Amino acid sequence: MADDNQKAKADVGKKKEDFEFAKILGEGSYSTVVLAKDKSNGQKYAMKILEKKHIIKEKKVAYVNREKEVLSKIKHPLFVRLYFTFQDSDKLYFGLSFAERGEITPYLRKVGCFDETCTKFYTAEIVEALDYLHQLRIIHRDLKPENILLNEQWHVQITDFGTAKVLEPGSSQCRADSFVGTAEYVSPELLTSKNACYASDLWALGCILFQFTAGFPPFHGANEYQCFQKITKGEYSIPDGFPAPIADLIEKILILEPTERLGAEEKGGFGPLKQHDFFEDIKWDTLMEQKPPPIKAYLPGQDLHSDMNVLDGMDADGQDDFDGSLLLAGLGLADQSKPLASQSDDRKALLAKQESNSPWSPFCNGELILKAGLVDKRKGFSCKRRQLICTDGPHLYYVDPVAMVLKGEIPWSEHMQLEMKNFKTFFIHTPNRTYFLEDPSGEAQQWVTLIENLQKKKKSVN
């Protein structure tokens, strides 16, 4: 901490001209965060820039002052650090520590949900951070995955203290004159009595733990009103197959009465929370010195839809009767000795046959189907049965086989990677997301081989 204090003192008197500004890291309702490099020493910062006129117009002066006050109090590696502030005639500048890995949200979105080891470690770091924050008598009030950043070493750094509150000595709660927080993570006491307390952050912790494991928050609805109704009634359900220790911890945190939540002052504070069975092998004293585990997806139980009826006109395995003969032809490998005109005629004939016989032809934009079959498209504990269609575009479409509606497309790119886990399970890794797929007919290898061959063919053409 001594080095940090010296650094903060050395940066007093900074001005805009001292920095090179690069990419935008994030945008809020009244601020923009930009990567900035100090010209004198190359040090990188996340520079939060606020327009004075906009702050005054939107009546956010109190929020800005509160954020500066809170950040000035925090000196802990699990939080972003405020190194300096300065201003010019139009703007305010906050020089914050730069979390190189960015928000945790994109990683969660990419893998769907975290495996138990990853969930445990990052939840433990959030618990440790909240313990420190509450010792400073600070309530965050807007804890959510978007406000959890990762530094270069993959450790947590919590950010965004515009709605935080510093409690007076002896006080355990504060009044909120207006809605504070984000719908899926807001605590019931804020909705019912307009009061926030230390245990309000614990509620958000429980919601985040649930989302790390399930891939979606426990309270969600078509709109904020429906979401709030579920929160105030405590209506959520633990999916089947949920790890028992995590389910138990969530049930001990997501309690409507704040004083009954595990970790609340009335329940003994953070000591009993840290002693929960889920954290049994966590070494709290050396948490920041430990190497974070790699981010991996949690793979829940199999065959959630094993009893789902397949559509008429298909084989029992969901394969379109027509598509088996198209594989080699669509790859251009059926007969390389044929002249191009003949190959073109063959493709036209196949397309004509496909349009007459395949129910999936309308979804393929005039492309030749190389393989089509039912797969279970998984994301955490969510599982949807889809008809996966691979065409010679190449494209990968997926269709709701009951409603016969195109639901989306797996984006094809040269960076796409295939991974086969077993004869049913395979992954398609794209730059922004990993698709976890199960073929109930056991043809994972055929899907992987087909897609990899198409990649090679496309690469050779380019």
Residue pairs with C-beta under 8 A, 6 or more apart in sequence:
1 75
4 75
4 81
7 83
8 83
8 84
11 83
11 84
11 95
12 84
13 86
14 84
14 86
14 93
14 95
15 86
15 88
16 86
16 88
16 91
16 93
18 38
18 39
18 40
19 36
19 37
19 38
19 39
19 45
19 47
20 36
20 37
20 39
21 34
21 35
21 36
21 47
22 34
22 35
22 36
22 37
23 34
23 35
24 32
24 33
24 34
24 35
25 33
25 34
25 35
25 46
25 102
26 32
26 33
26 103
27 33
28 160
28 162
29 58
30 50
30 51
30 54
30 55
30 58
30 60
30 63
30 64
31 48
31 49
31 50
32 48
32 49
33 46
33 47
33 48
33 49
33 96
34 46
34 47
34 49
35 44
35 45
35 46
35 47
35 98
36 44
36 45
36 46
36 47
36 95
37 43
37 44
37 45
38 44
38 45
44 98
45 83
45 95
45 96
45 97
45 98
46 80
46 96
46 97
46 98
46 99
47 93
47 94
47 95
47 96
48 93
48 94
48 96
49 91
49 92
49 93
50 64
50 91
50 92
50 93
50 94
51 90
51 91
52 87
52 90
52 91
52 92
53 90
54 60
55 61
55 64
55 92
60 162
63 162
63 163
64 92
64 162
66 161
66 162
66 163
66 164
66 165
66 166
67 94
67 161
67 162
67 164
68 82
68 85
68 94
69 166
70 138
70 161
70 164
70 166
71 80
71 81
71 82
71 94
71 96
71 161
72 82
73 136
73 138
73 166
74 81
74 82
74 133
74 136
74 138
74 161
75 81
76 129
76 132
77 155
77 157
77 288
78 125
78 128
78 129
78 132
78 155
78 156
78 157
78 158
78 288
79 129
79 133
79 157
79 158
79 159
80 96
80 97
80 99
80 149
80 157
80 158
80 159
81 96
81 97
82 94
82 95
82 96
83 95
83 96
83 97
84 95
85 92
85 93
85 94
85 95
86 93
86 95
87 93
96 159
97 151
97 157
99 149
99 150
99 151
99 157
99 159
100 150
100 151
100 152
101 149
101 150
101 151
101 152
101 154
102 149
102 150
103 145
103 146
103 148
103 149
103 150
104 122
104 145
104 148
104 149
104 150
104 156
105 145
105 146
105 148
106 432
107 150
107 295
108 114
108 145
108 211
108 212
108 215
109 432
109 433
110 432
110 433
110 434
111 295
111 296
111 297
111 434
112 215
112 297
112 298
112 378
112 379
112 380
112 434
112 436
113 119
113 211
113 212
113 213
113 214
113 215
113 297
113 298
113 379
113 380
113 381
114 122
114 212
114 213
114 295
114 296
114 297
114 298
115 296
115 297
115 298
115 299
116 213
116 243
116 246
116 298
117 293
117 296
118 212
118 292
118 293
118 294
118 295
118 296
119 209
119 212
119 213
119 246
119 298
120 278
120 279
120 282
121 282
121 290
121 292
121 293
122 148
122 156
122 212
122 292
123 205
123 208
123 209
123 212
123 278
124 279
124 282
124 284
124 287
125 155
125 156
125 287
126 143
126 148
126 156
126 158
126 205
126 208
127 205
127 263
127 270
127 273
127 274
127 279
128 284
128 287
129 156
129 158
130 140
130 143
130 201
130 202
130 205
130 263
130 270
131 270
131 274
133 139
133 140
133 158
133 201
134 198
134 201
134 270
136 166
137 166
137 167
137 168
137 169
137 171
138 161
138 164
138 165
138 166
138 167
139 164
139 165
139 167
139 174
139 196
139 197
139 198
139 200
139 201
140 147
140 158
140 161
140 163
140 164
140 201
140 204
141 163
141 164
141 165
141 176
141 180
141 181
141 196
141 200
141 201
142 160
142 162
142 163
142 164
142 180
142 181
142 182
142 185
142 204
143 158
143 185
143 201
143 204
143 205
143 208
144 182
144 184
144 185
144 204
144 207
144 208
145 208
145 211
146 160
146 182
147 158
147 159
147 160
148 156
148 157
148 158
148 159
148 208
149 156
149 157
149 158
149 159
150 156
150 157
151 157
153 291
153 292
154 292
155 288
155 292
163 180
163 181
165 174
165 196
167 173
167 174
172 197
172 198
172 265
173 195
173 196
173 197
173 198
174 195
174 196
174 197
175 194
175 195
176 190
176 194
176 195
176 196
177 194
179 186
179 190
180 186
180 190
180 196
181 187
181 190
181 204
183 224
183 227
183 228
184 207
184 217
184 219
184 220
184 227
185 203
185 204
185 207
185 208
185 217
186 204
186 228
186 231
187 196
187 199
187 200
187 203
187 204
187 231
187 258
188 203
188 231
188 232
188 234
188 256
189 195
189 196
189 197
189 199
189 200
189 258
190 196
190 200
191 228
191 231
191 232
192 232
197 258
198 264
198 265
199 258
199 259
199 261
199 263
199 264
199 265
200 258
202 253
202 258
202 261
202 262
202 263
202 264
202 273
203 253
203 254
203 258
203 261
205 253
205 263
206 218
206 249
206 250
206 253
206 254
206 261
207 217
207 218
207 219
207 254
209 246
209 249
209 250
209 253
210 217
210 218
210 236
210 250
210 254
211 217
211 218
213 242
213 243
213 246
213 298
213 380
213 381
214 239
214 242
214 380
214 381
214 382
215 379
215 380
215 381
215 382
216 379
216 380
216 382
218 236
218 250
218 254
219 227
219 230
219 231
219 235
219 236
220 227
220 230
221 227
221 229
221 230
229 235
230 236
232 256
234 254
234 255
234 256
236 254
238 247
238 250
238 251
239 300
239 381
240 301
240 381
241 300
241 301
241 381
242 381
245 276
245 277
245 278
246 278
248 276
248 277
248 278
249 262
249 276
249 277
249 278
252 261
252 262
252 276
253 261
253 262
253 263
254 261
255 261
258 264
259 265
259 266
259 267
260 266
260 267
261 267
262 272
262 273
262 276
263 269
263 270
263 272
263 273
274 282
274 284
283 290
297 434
297 436
298 380
299 421
299 425
299 436
300 378
300 380
300 381
302 424
302 438
303 440
304 376
304 383
305 376
305 383
305 385
305 440
306 440
308 385
310 316
310 317
310 318
310 374
310 401
311 318
311 359
311 401
311 402
313 321
313 359
314 320
314 321
314 374
315 321
317 373
317 374
317 440
317 441
317 443
318 373
318 374
318 387
318 401
318 440
318 441
319 372
319 373
319 374
319 441
319 443
320 358
320 359
320 360
320 369
320 372
320 373
321 357
322 353
322 354
322 357
322 358
322 369
323 358
323 369
323 370
323 371
323 372
323 373
326 350
326 354
326 368
326 369
326 370
326 371
327 370
327 371
327 450
328 334
329 346
329 347
329 350
329 368
330 347
330 350
330 368
330 369
330 370
330 391
330 392
331 370
331 392
331 453
331 454
331 457
332 343
332 457
334 343
334 346
335 343
338 346
347 368
350 368
351 366
351 368
354 361
354 368
354 369
355 361
358 369
358 372
359 404
360 369
360 372
360 387
360 389
360 399
361 369
363 389
363 397
363 399
363 406
364 389
364 391
364 395
364 397
365 391
365 393
365 395
367 391
367 392
367 393
367 395
368 391
368 392
369 389
369 390
369 391
370 390
370 391
370 392
370 450
370 454
371 388
371 389
371 390
371 446
371 447
371 450
372 387
372 388
372 389
372 390
373 387
373 388
373 439
373 441
373 443
373 447
374 385
374 386
374 387
374 388
374 401
374 439
374 440
374 441
375 385
375 386
375 387
375 388
375 398
375 437
375 438
375 439
375 440
376 383
376 384
376 385
376 386
376 437
376 438
376 440
377 383
377 384
377 385
377 386
377 388
377 398
377 435
377 436
377 437
378 436
378 437
378 438
379 436
384 400
385 401
386 398
386 399
386 400
386 401
386 407
387 398
387 399
387 400
387 401
388 396
388 397
388 398
388 437
388 447
389 395
389 396
389 397
389 398
389 399
390 396
390 447
390 450
390 451
390 454
391 397
392 454
393 412
394 412
394 451
394 454
394 455
394 458
395 409
395 412
396 409
396 410
396 412
396 428
396 451
397 406
397 408
397 409
398 406
398 407
398 408
398 409
398 410
399 405
399 406
399 407
400 406
400 407
410 416
410 428
410 430
410 435
411 430
411 432
413 430
413 431
414 455
414 458
414 459
415 430
415 431
416 428
416 429
416 430
416 451
416 455
417 428
417 429
418 426
418 427
418 428
418 429
418 448
418 451
418 452
419 426
419 427
419 428
419 429
419 448
420 426
420 427
420 444
420 445
420 448
421 427
421 444
422 444
423 442
423 443
423 444
423 445
424 438
424 439
424 440
424 442
424 444
425 436
425 437
425 438
425 444
426 437
426 439
426 444
426 447
426 448
427 434
427 435
427 436
427 437
428 434
428 435
428 437
428 451
429 435
437 444
437 447
438 444
439 447
